[in-house]
Amino acid sequence: MNQPPSRRRKKATPAASDDSTLPNDLAEEDISPKENPALATIDVTAVEVPELTEQEQSDRLHLERRVERAFFEAGKALTELRDRKLYRSTHKTFEDYCRERFGFSRRQPYHLIEAAVIFDNLVEKCERNVHILPTNEWQIRPLSKLDPDIQPEAWEQAVESANGKVPSHRIVKDAVQRIMERTQVPNTYQLGEVCQILAKDNPELRGKGGCWGIVSQVNEFSCTVRVWDGEYTIGLQHLKSFNYLPQECKQMQVICDRISRVYSGALEETVKSLLQSLGKLNRPYLTAVEEKLLNVLESEYEIT
C-alpha cells in the first residue's frame, strides 16, 4: 500500500542577533533610551497680572468696608425697627418679629444692636492710626462688659495682640479680662439687696433704666436682678444700691412678687404702664393710692 508522501516542516531559523543585519533606522530605535516623563520639560507661558488701577483700589476699599460694616448696618436697622415699632402691624413684640422674620433667637437682635453702639464708639474714640475695626458681632461682644470709655483701649490692645490684624473673639476676650482684672472692683452686693438699674449706653437695658430690682444671684462681675417682668444679668457698672435697711429690702421683695404675678405680655397697655411705673419707685413702700390700685389689679386678674 502506497504511503502518502510525508511533509517535512522547516525549522524556524533564529533571527540574527547582529544589528548590522537590521535597517539603520530600526537599529537606532532599538538602542535609543526610553523617554523618562520625569525629565520632560513643560513650557509654561507667563501671564502678567495687571496692577489695580486707582479707581479699582478705591472700589475694593469701599466694598471691603461694606463687608466689615454688615453687622453694624444690621444693628442700626434693628434699632430703628425696634424704636419706631415698625413691627406692630404684624407682631405684638419685637422679639417675636425678629424670630419669625429673620430667624433670630431672643437675644440675637439685642447683641447686634449693642454691637452697633460699640462699633460707633470705636470709630469715634480709637486712635486714628488704628484702622482695624471689627468685622462681626462675635468679635465685639466681649467689649460689652466694659464702660464705653474703656472699650477703645481694650480693642487696641486686642489688635496689637493680633499683630495688626482683626482680632478673634478669644483675643478680644483676653484683652477685656486683663483690663477687668486690673480695674476689678469687689462685688459687694448681697442676696435680696435692692438696687437701681443704670441703662447708660447698654441697649439690652433699654426701658429698664431707673427700675429697681432684687439681687437674686451674685456673680464675679455682675448680678442677676429680678424685676417686674423677669430676671436680667447686669454688670456692676449698670447697678446702684439703694442702701435700704434689711426690713425695707423685705418689703420691696414682697412688692416685686406681687407685681410679677400680675404682669404679663397680654395685659392692656394702661395696666402695663401702671405696673412699670411701680417698677421704677425710688422708695421702699407703696403709697395708699398705689396699694389700692395694685389690690384692684390683683382682684381683677384673680391673683391671690
Backbone torsions as a table, in degrees:
resi	resn	phi	psi	omega
1	MET	NA	132.0	-176.6
2	ASN	-74.6	134.0	176.1
3	GLN	-86.3	139.8	177.3
4	PRO	-66.2	145.2	-177.9
5	PRO	-63.5	131.8	-180.0
6	SER	-78.0	143.7	178.3
7	ARG	-103.3	128.2	-177.3
8	ARG	-101.4	121.7	179.5
9	ARG	-79.0	133.4	179.2
10	LYS	-74.9	137.7	176.1
11	LYS	-72.7	137.3	178.9
12	ALA	-70.6	128.8	-179.8
13	THR	-86.6	121.1	-178.9
14	PRO	-59.6	141.8	-179.7
15	ALA	-68.4	143.5	-178.9
16	ALA	-65.1	136.7	-179.6
17	SER	-84.9	-3.1	-179.0
18	ASP	-79.9	119.5	-178.4
19	ASP	-63.6	-16.5	-177.4
20	SER	-68.4	-18.2	180.0
21	THR	-83.8	-8.3	-178.1
22	LEU	-95.2	159.5	175.2
23	PRO	-62.3	149.1	-175.3
24	ASN	-58.0	-45.3	-177.3
25	ASP	-66.5	-33.8	179.1
26	LEU	-71.2	-39.9	179.6
27	ALA	-63.1	-41.7	-179.8
28	GLU	-66.5	-35.1	179.6
29	GLU	-66.2	-38.4	-177.8
30	ASP	-68.5	-33.0	-172.7
31	ILE	-96.6	-4.6	179.4
32	SER	-74.6	143.8	-178.9
33	PRO	-69.2	147.3	178.2
34	LYS	-67.8	146.4	-177.7
35	GLU	-72.5	133.2	-179.2
36	ASN	-99.3	113.5	-177.8
37	PRO	-58.3	-30.2	-177.3
38	ALA	-66.9	-21.8	-177.9
39	LEU	-98.3	4.5	-177.6
40	ALA	-69.7	145.6	180.0
41	THR	-103.6	126.4	-179.5
42	ILE	-110.4	125.8	178.5
43	ASP	-84.7	124.3	179.2
44	VAL	-114.4	127.6	179.8
45	THR	-86.1	120.6	-179.9
46	ALA	-70.1	133.6	178.7
47	VAL	-109.1	121.9	-178.7
48	GLU	-81.4	123.6	178.7
49	VAL	-91.8	115.9	-176.9
50	PRO	-70.7	143.4	176.5
51	GLU	-67.5	153.9	178.0
52	LEU	-68.6	140.0	175.0
53	THR	-73.8	169.4	179.3
54	GLU	-61.1	-38.3	179.1
55	GLN	-68.4	-40.6	178.6
56	GLU	-64.4	-39.5	177.1
57	GLN	-62.3	-40.5	178.0
58	SER	-65.1	-42.7	178.7
59	ASP	-62.8	-42.5	-179.7
60	ARG	-61.1	-47.1	-179.7
61	LEU	-60.9	-42.2	179.7
62	HIS	-62.6	-43.7	-179.5
63	LEU	-69.0	-38.1	176.8
64	GLU	-61.6	-41.4	178.9
65	ARG	-64.0	-35.6	177.7
66	ARG	-65.4	-40.8	177.6
67	VAL	-63.8	-45.1	-178.1
68	GLU	-63.1	-34.7	-174.1
69	ARG	-94.7	9.6	-176.7
70	ALA	-58.4	-47.3	-178.7
71	PHE	-67.7	-32.1	178.3
72	PHE	-65.7	-44.8	178.7
73	GLU	-63.3	-37.8	177.6
74	ALA	-62.8	-44.0	179.9
75	GLY	-63.5	-40.8	178.8
76	LYS	-65.9	-40.6	179.4
77	ALA	-65.6	-41.5	178.8
78	LEU	-64.6	-36.3	177.7
79	THR	-60.5	-45.0	-179.8
80	GLU	-68.7	-40.0	177.6
81	LEU	-60.2	-39.7	-179.7
82	ARG	-72.8	-48.9	-174.5
83	ASP	-65.4	-36.7	-179.5
84	ARG	-90.2	-2.2	-179.7
85	LYS	53.1	46.6	-178.6
86	LEU	-74.5	0.1	178.0
87	TYR	-94.2	-6.4	-166.7
88	ARG	-64.9	-22.1	-178.2
89	SER	-75.4	-18.2	-176.7
90	THR	-124.8	-20.5	-175.1
91	HIS	-137.7	148.3	-179.9
92	LYS	-77.2	-35.7	-177.2
93	THR	-127.2	157.4	177.7
94	PHE	-63.9	-38.6	-179.4
95	GLU	-63.7	-43.2	178.7
96	ASP	-63.5	-40.9	178.9
97	TYR	-60.8	-48.0	-178.4
98	CYS	-65.4	-35.6	-179.6
99	ARG	-68.6	-44.6	-176.6
100	GLU	-79.9	-33.0	-177.3
101	ARG	-83.4	-40.4	-173.9
102	PHE	-116.9	-6.4	-178.2
103	GLY	74.3	23.4	-178.5
104	PHE	-79.5	150.1	168.5
105	SER	-73.9	174.4	-176.2
106	ARG	-61.2	-38.0	-174.7
107	ARG	-89.9	-20.2	-171.4
108	GLN	-58.4	-46.1	179.8
109	PRO	-61.9	-33.4	179.6
110	TYR	-71.5	-33.4	174.8
111	HIS	-62.9	-42.0	179.9
112	LEU	-67.9	-39.6	178.1
113	ILE	-63.1	-45.1	179.3
114	GLU	-64.7	-40.1	179.6
115	ALA	-61.9	-37.1	178.8
116	ALA	-64.7	-38.2	178.2
117	VAL	-65.0	-43.8	-179.1
118	ILE	-67.2	-40.3	179.1
119	PHE	-58.8	-46.1	176.9
120	ASP	-57.7	-41.3	-179.5
121	ASN	-64.0	-40.4	179.6
122	LEU	-67.5	-42.1	179.2
123	VAL	-60.4	-37.8	-176.0
124	GLU	-77.4	-37.7	-167.3
125	LYS	-111.0	-14.5	179.7
126	CYS	-68.9	154.0	177.7
127	GLU	-58.1	143.3	-176.4
128	ARG	-63.5	-25.2	-179.7
129	ASN	-81.2	-3.1	176.4
130	VAL	-97.9	100.3	-177.0
131	HIS	-97.2	-0.6	-178.8
132	ILE	-85.9	121.7	179.5
133	LEU	-123.7	160.7	-179.7
134	PRO	-59.9	149.2	178.4
135	THR	-114.4	-6.1	174.7
136	ASN	-155.4	163.2	-174.6
137	GLU	-65.7	-33.4	-176.7
138	TRP	-64.1	-35.7	177.8
139	GLN	-64.8	-35.2	-170.5
140	ILE	-89.0	-17.1	-171.3
141	ARG	-57.6	-41.1	-179.4
142	PRO	-58.6	-26.3	-178.2
143	LEU	-66.7	-17.3	-178.2
144	SER	-65.6	-16.9	179.2
145	LYS	-78.8	-10.7	-176.5
146	LEU	-106.1	155.2	172.4
147	ASP	-63.7	149.6	-179.2
148	PRO	-53.5	-34.5	-178.2
149	ASP	-68.6	-23.1	-177.3
150	ILE	-97.6	-18.8	-177.3
151	GLN	-56.4	-44.8	179.3
152	PRO	-60.0	-38.6	178.7
153	GLU	-61.6	-44.6	179.6
154	ALA	-63.8	-40.7	-179.6
155	TRP	-65.0	-43.0	-179.8
156	GLU	-63.9	-38.5	176.2
157	GLN	-64.1	-38.9	179.0
158	ALA	-66.2	-41.5	178.0
159	VAL	-62.1	-41.5	178.6
160	GLU	-63.8	-41.3	178.3
161	SER	-65.1	-27.5	179.4
162	ALA	-90.4	15.4	178.3
163	ASN	58.2	42.7	175.5
164	GLY	80.5	8.5	178.4
165	LYS	-106.6	174.7	178.2
166	VAL	-67.2	119.8	-176.5
167	PRO	-74.6	152.2	177.4
168	SER	-79.4	171.1	177.0
169	HIS	-56.1	-42.5	-177.6
170	ARG	-63.5	-42.8	-179.0
171	ILE	-65.1	-42.1	178.4
172	VAL	-64.6	-42.1	180.0
173	LYS	-61.4	-41.3	178.7
174	ASP	-63.7	-41.5	179.0
175	ALA	-64.0	-41.9	178.1
176	VAL	-63.4	-42.1	-179.0
177	GLN	-62.1	-41.6	179.7
178	ARG	-61.9	-42.3	179.8
179	ILE	-67.8	-40.0	-179.9
180	MET	-65.5	-37.8	177.7
181	GLU	-67.5	-34.5	-179.9
182	ARG	-71.0	-35.8	-176.3
183	THR	-110.1	19.5	-173.5
184	GLN	-61.8	130.4	174.8
185	VAL	-110.3	128.5	-178.0
186	PRO	-56.6	137.8	177.2
187	ASN	-81.2	106.3	-175.7
188	THR	-99.5	3.7	-179.7
189	TYR	-67.9	150.5	179.5
190	GLN	-117.5	153.1	176.0
191	LEU	-59.8	136.0	-179.7
192	GLY	86.1	-5.9	-179.6
193	GLU	-71.1	145.2	179.1
194	VAL	-97.7	128.5	-179.3
195	CYS	-137.4	162.5	179.2
196	GLN	-102.8	142.5	180.0
197	ILE	-90.8	128.7	177.4
198	LEU	-108.0	104.4	-173.4
199	ALA	-67.3	-39.2	-176.8
200	LYS	49.4	-126.6	-178.3
201	ASP	-102.6	20.3	-178.0
202	ASN	-90.7	108.0	-176.9
203	PRO	-65.1	-23.1	-179.7
204	GLU	-69.5	-18.7	-179.3
205	LEU	-101.1	13.7	-179.4
206	ARG	-58.7	130.6	-178.5
207	GLY	88.1	-9.7	-179.1
208	LYS	-105.2	-5.0	-179.9
209	GLY	-60.5	128.3	-179.2
210	GLY	88.1	-10.1	179.1
211	CYS	-72.7	152.5	174.3
212	TRP	-102.6	154.9	-180.0
213	GLY	-151.1	167.2	-179.7
214	ILE	-106.8	126.8	179.1
215	VAL	-69.4	118.7	-179.6
216	SER	-108.6	-13.8	177.5
217	GLN	-155.9	134.7	-179.7
218	VAL	-106.2	118.7	179.8
219	ASN	-108.3	-179.1	-176.4
220	GLU	-66.3	-47.7	-178.1
221	PHE	-120.6	12.4	-176.6
222	SER	-156.8	173.6	174.2
223	CYS	-133.6	146.2	169.9
224	THR	-91.3	123.2	-172.7
225	VAL	-119.1	134.0	179.1
226	ARG	-98.5	122.8	176.4
227	VAL	-118.4	-172.0	-171.3
228	TRP	-63.3	-27.1	-174.5
229	ASP	-115.0	17.7	176.8
230	GLY	142.9	-164.7	-179.0
231	GLU	-115.4	146.2	-180.0
232	TYR	-137.9	137.7	173.2
233	THR	-93.1	119.2	-169.1
234	ILE	-128.0	135.4	177.9
235	GLY	-64.4	153.2	-176.6
236	LEU	-59.9	-30.4	-178.8
237	GLN	-68.4	-12.8	-179.4
238	HIS	-107.7	17.5	-179.6
239	LEU	-127.8	149.0	175.9
240	LYS	-143.3	124.7	-177.9
241	SER	-73.1	142.2	173.5
242	PHE	-82.3	-12.7	-179.2
243	ASN	57.4	41.3	177.8
244	TYR	-73.3	155.9	173.8
245	LEU	-71.4	157.0	-179.0
246	PRO	-51.8	-41.3	-179.0
247	GLN	-66.7	-36.9	178.2
248	GLU	-66.9	-37.3	176.9
249	CYS	-62.6	-38.9	179.0
250	LYS	-66.4	-38.3	177.6
251	GLN	-62.1	-41.7	-179.8
252	MET	-68.7	-32.4	176.5
253	GLN	-64.0	-40.1	178.1
254	VAL	-64.2	-44.6	179.2
255	ILE	-62.0	-42.7	179.0
256	CYS	-60.8	-41.9	179.0
257	ASP	-62.8	-42.7	-178.4
258	ARG	-65.1	-45.3	-180.0
259	ILE	-64.5	-41.0	-177.7
260	SER	-63.9	-35.9	-179.3
261	ARG	-69.5	-30.5	-179.7
262	VAL	-82.6	-37.4	-171.0
263	TYR	-70.6	138.0	171.9
264	SER	-159.0	161.4	-178.0
265	GLY	-68.2	-14.5	-176.2
266	ALA	-91.7	1.6	-178.2
267	LEU	-70.3	158.4	173.8
268	GLU	-66.4	152.2	-175.0
269	GLU	-61.3	-36.2	179.6
270	THR	-65.5	-38.0	178.6
271	VAL	-68.3	-42.1	177.1
272	LYS	-58.9	-44.8	-177.8
273	SER	-62.0	-38.8	178.7
274	LEU	-64.2	-46.4	-179.4
275	LEU	-65.5	-38.0	178.5
276	GLN	-66.2	-35.2	177.2
277	SER	-66.8	-36.2	175.5
278	LEU	-67.2	-26.2	179.1
279	GLY	-78.7	-0.1	179.1
280	LYS	-119.0	21.4	178.6
281	LEU	-65.0	144.3	175.3
282	ASN	-114.6	31.4	176.3
283	ARG	-144.0	154.0	-173.2
284	PRO	-88.9	38.2	179.9
285	TYR	-163.0	166.0	174.2
286	LEU	-103.4	143.2	173.3
287	THR	-72.2	170.9	-179.2
288	ALA	-61.5	-40.0	179.5
289	VAL	-67.3	-44.5	179.6
290	GLU	-61.6	-38.4	178.1
291	GLU	-64.0	-42.8	179.1
292	LYS	-64.6	-42.5	179.9
293	LEU	-62.5	-42.3	179.4
294	LEU	-66.7	-37.6	176.8
295	ASN	-62.2	-41.1	179.1
296	VAL	-62.0	-44.3	179.9
297	LEU	-64.8	-40.8	178.6
298	GLU	-63.2	-38.3	178.7
299	SER	-71.5	-41.3	-178.3
300	GLU	-62.9	-39.7	-177.5
301	TYR	-100.2	15.1	174.4
302	GLU	54.0	47.3	175.2
303	ILE	-95.2	123.2	-179.5
304	THR	-110.0	NA	NA
